[in-house]
């Protein structure tokens, strides 16, 4: 999954009501005008940001039910979905109403000595991967007026659950929130290179099964050579 998509860490909702075909979700932004009920829901993968005190990434103190309701209302009121790295992935950009801190920091000559590395797995069943980060509190959290809410289709969520042989492979909403990132810009920031590699490993290894795109990988390396997350 997105690390959620990982963005390294960076710091990971659901839709259903009226059919939203792949033709509607075209290469351009898609305007939603359906009823809010059951359009989007929080996946357990993302719910950790709200409920797990040991979660190593950005924690969210806003009530999860209210967060999910606001996302649905925003979509029903004309919010737009933007294309992600695969057909089953979309991005929703909206105002940071939850007060979530930003977690992506430019690397400078002054803060570079504060960088740390570790091997970390997002879930017990996944292989640990190498991360580079600033310890929380070592650098100021950046301004983050925008939320990037990362959505996976219900079909993709069911496929990934089946590949991991989870007990419950069902998923009712049309879309699920797999990642929530607070950031300064209202467009997608490149996912971290290690997340792309994990995705290419396949669903059984915690990835999405999307093949590696060399151009996107190069863009990711360029960005993440100059930035790191707070964790």
C-alpha positions in Angstrom: 0.0 0.0 0.0 0.9 3.5 -0.2 3.0 4.0 2.7 0.6 4.7 3.7 2.0 4.6 0.1 4.4 5.1 2.4 5.7 8.4 1.4 7.8 6.8 3.6 6.1 7.1 6.4 4.5 9.5 5.7 2.6 10.0 6.7 -2.5 7.0 5.2 -10.9 6.6 3.6 -13.9 4.8 1.6 -16.8 5.6 -1.1 -20.0 3.8 -2.1 -23.5 5.0 -3.1 -23.7 5.4 -6.8 -21.6 3.4 -9.2 -18.4 5.2 -10.0 -17.1 3.4 -13.0 -13.5 3.4 -14.2 -14.7 5.5 -17.2 -15.9 8.2 -14.8 -12.6 8.1 -13.0 -10.7 9.3 -16.0 -7.2 10.8 -16.4 -8.6 14.1 -15.2 -10.0 15.2 -11.8 -13.4 13.6 -11.1 -16.2 15.6 -9.6 -18.4 13.7 -7.1 -22.1 14.7 -6.7 -23.6 11.5 -5.2 -25.0 11.2 -1.7 -22.4 11.2 1.1 -23.6 8.0 2.8 -21.2 5.1 2.6 -19.0 6.6 -0.2 -15.8 6.4 1.7 -14.6 4.6 4.8 -11.4 4.3 6.9 -9.4 1.1 6.4 -7.8 -0.6 9.4 -4.5 0.1 7.8 -5.1 3.9 8.1 -7.2 3.7 11.3 -3.9 3.0 13.2 -3.1 6.7 12.8 -6.1 7.5 15.0 -6.1 4.6 17.5 -2.7 3.0 17.8 -0.5 4.7 20.5 2.5 2.8 19.2 2.1 3.9 15.6 5.5 5.4 14.5 4.2 7.9 12.0 1.9 10.9 12.2 -0.8 10.4 14.8 -4.2 12.0 14.4 -6.2 13.2 17.4 -9.4 14.1 15.5 -12.2 11.6 16.1 -12.1 9.0 13.2 -15.9 8.8 12.7 -16.1 12.6 12.3 -13.1 12.6 10.0 -14.6 10.0 7.7 -18.0 11.9 7.7 -16.3 15.1 6.7 -14.5 13.4 3.8 -17.8 12.0 2.6 -19.6 15.3 2.9 -16.7 17.0 1.0 -17.0 14.6 -1.9 -20.8 14.8 -2.0 -20.5 18.6 -2.1 -18.4 18.6 -5.2 -15.0 17.5 -4.0 -12.7 16.1 -6.8 -10.7 12.9 -7.0 -7.4 13.0 -8.7 -5.6 10.2 -10.4 -3.0 8.2 -8.4 -0.2 5.9 -9.4 -2.6 3.2 -10.5 -6.2 3.0 -11.7 -7.4 1.8 -8.3 -5.7 4.7 -6.5 -7.1 8.2 -6.2 -6.2 11.3 -4.2 -8.5 13.8 -2.5 -7.0 17.1 -1.5 -8.9 19.2 1.1 -8.3 21.7 3.8 -6.4 20.4 6.9 -9.4 20.7 9.2 -8.0 18.1 11.6 -4.9 20.1 12.7 -2.5 17.3 11.5 1.1 18.3 11.6 3.2 18.2 8.5 5.9 15.5 8.3 8.1 16.1 5.2 11.1 18.3 5.8 13.7 19.6 3.3 17.2 18.4 4.2 19.7 21.2 4.8 23.3 21.5 5.9 22.1 22.4 9.4 19.6 19.6 10.0 21.4 16.8 8.1 23.3 15.6 11.2 20.0 15.0 12.9 18.9 12.3 10.3 18.5 8.8 11.5 17.9 5.4 9.9 16.2 2.2 10.9 14.7 -1.0 9.5 10.9 -1.0 10.1 7.9 -3.1 9.0 4.5 -1.5 8.8 2.8 -4.8 9.9 4.1 -8.0 11.5 3.6 -9.9 8.2 5.7 -7.5 6.2 9.5 -7.4 5.6 11.3 -4.5 7.4 12.7 -1.9 5.0 15.2 0.8 5.5 13.9 4.2 6.5 15.5 7.6 6.8 13.9 10.2 9.1 14.2 13.0 11.6 13.2 12.1 15.1 10.1 13.8 16.2 11.0 17.0 18.1 14.4 17.3 16.5 13.2 19.6 13.7 10.1 21.9 13.5 7.0 20.4 11.9 6.4 22.2 8.6 3.2 24.1 7.8 0.6 21.8 6.3 -2.6 23.5 5.2 -3.6 20.6 2.9 -4.6 17.0 3.5 -3.7 14.4 0.8 -6.2 11.6 1.4 -5.2 8.5 -0.4 -8.0 6.2 -1.6 -7.9 2.6 -2.9 -10.9 1.0 -4.6 -12.9 -1.6 -2.7 -11.9 -4.1 -5.3 -8.2 -3.5 -4.7 -8.7 -3.7 -1.0 -10.4 -7.1 -1.3 -7.6 -8.4 -3.6 -4.9 -7.3 -1.2 -6.7 -8.9 1.8 -7.1 -12.1 -0.1 -3.4 -12.2 -1.1 -2.4 -11.7 2.5 -4.8 -14.5 3.5 -6.6 -12.4 6.0 -9.6 -13.8 7.9 -11.9 -11.0 6.6 -11.5 -10.2 2.9 -14.7 -8.3 2.6 -15.1 -4.6 2.0 -18.3 -2.8 1.4 -17.6 0.9 0.5 -16.6 1.7 -3.0 -13.4 3.3 -1.8 -11.2 3.0 1.3 -8.8 5.5 2.9 -5.4 3.9 3.1 -3.3 7.0 3.9 -3.6 10.6 5.2 -0.8 13.1 4.7 -0.7 16.7 5.8 1.4 18.8 3.5 2.1 22.2 2.1 0.9 21.6 -1.5 -2.4 20.4 -3.1 -0.9 17.8 -5.4 0.7 14.4 -4.9 4.2 14.3 -3.5 6.3 11.3 -4.8 6.0 8.2 -2.8 9.2 7.0 -1.4 11.4 4.7 -3.5 11.2 1.9 -1.0 7.4 2.0 -1.2 7.5 1.7 -5.0 9.8 -1.4 -4.6 7.4 -2.9 -2.0 4.5 -2.4 -4.4 6.4 -4.2 -7.1 7.0 -7.2 -4.8 3.3 -7.9 -4.9 0.2 -8.0 -2.7 1.4 -11.0 -0.6 4.4 -8.9 0.6 2.2 -5.9 1.5 2.5 -4.1 -1.8 -0.2 -3.4 -4.4 1.3 -5.5 -7.3 2.0 -2.4 -9.5 5.1 -2.8 -11.6 8.0 -0.4 -11.1 8.0 2.7 -13.4 11.5 3.8 -14.0 10.7 7.4 -14.7 8.5 7.7 -11.5 11.2 6.0 -9.5 13.8 8.5 -10.7 11.5 11.4 -9.8 11.0 9.8 -6.4 14.8 9.5 -5.8 15.3 13.1 -6.8 12.7 14.3 -4.3 13.6 12.0 -1.4 17.3 12.7 -1.8 16.5 16.3 -0.7 13.7 15.5 1.9 13.0 13.2 4.8 10.1 12.5 7.1 9.5 13.3 10.8 8.8 10.1 12.8 
